[in-house]
């Protein structure tokens, strides 16, 4: 699933212009406003596979320097990208979180420990929210041409963290009602 | 910490409810320094608004010490407290609290006129502040001709009219849609970044609170958490 998005993200970037492998990392990170960071290894292994499948081809850059291998998209690659972009909507993301397992193990056994867990998790979410908000303020103040895209990505992250926080509050209220005053 | 603007020591605020005393604020100690943007979060009834009222001298503590800009509030006479508030503290409220018969410009100029500033000077300053909040073109409009977001921007300009070192905001986005709310928060953030404005904001909204760089979480009248959430934004 993630692999397909990486592959087509790279195809899409190459459809804009030919790139060096290392440029693709920056461009891909940029595409999702940093929400989905790739490592260089992933880029090269994906490129290798796509060259083999005939979706991308490599050629030597004219400029100076050592490894000046450039990549460009082929006609087959473009067709593949188009098909992928017009596919039906994605399935809802999996609702899976390590926190559920921890909470599941604790909640009926140790109320105080459960509340501690929720408390510390709440702090983490607030920090994450502040960091995302800082990024958003930076984007708005920079007035760049990519402002809309970046704001959309950051809003998505912010709404998710907000939902996590609301859920934590809801859990706390539930447990405190159960266990009386807890401090 | 930089210069201290607010210092609370073991502050208690009790309200009578029939025969029993209810502690809205129950032993809070904290300090706030110049240039900080502090968010205070908590559910309704957590004591967050009472805490803001105590800090700003709108209410008196039952016990403990509240120092605002180095002055012990409980030792100030009413007149001195009013003067301290008028000259050193700006307020922004959920429902804007603009005077409906005055234009945006007059609303912003009003605190200056009350402080006996000359009309021409007050209006020039008000115009400059309306420019800062992006409302130059609405200077002659009355509140009912403005959107909620615009009214709150006028309220921010008014709060800043006397160049107060400290700005209190009580649920400033509580009555706005999310887009206007974000504009207001961004404006407050800009005041902090560009002017070094100290801001204390009460909110129940985590997304609003995230604009601050320190988050105080209240529960049952106490500080449950006091966490630094950020560095400076460039």
Interface residues (C-beta under 8 A of the other chain):
Chain A: X119 X122 X123 X125 X126 X127 X129 X130 X131 X132 X133 X134 X137 X138 X140 X141 X158 X161 X162 X165 X166 X169 X183
Chain B: X43 X186 X189 X190 X206 X207 X209 X210 X211 X212 X213 X215 X220 X224 X225 X227 X229 X230 X231 X233 X234
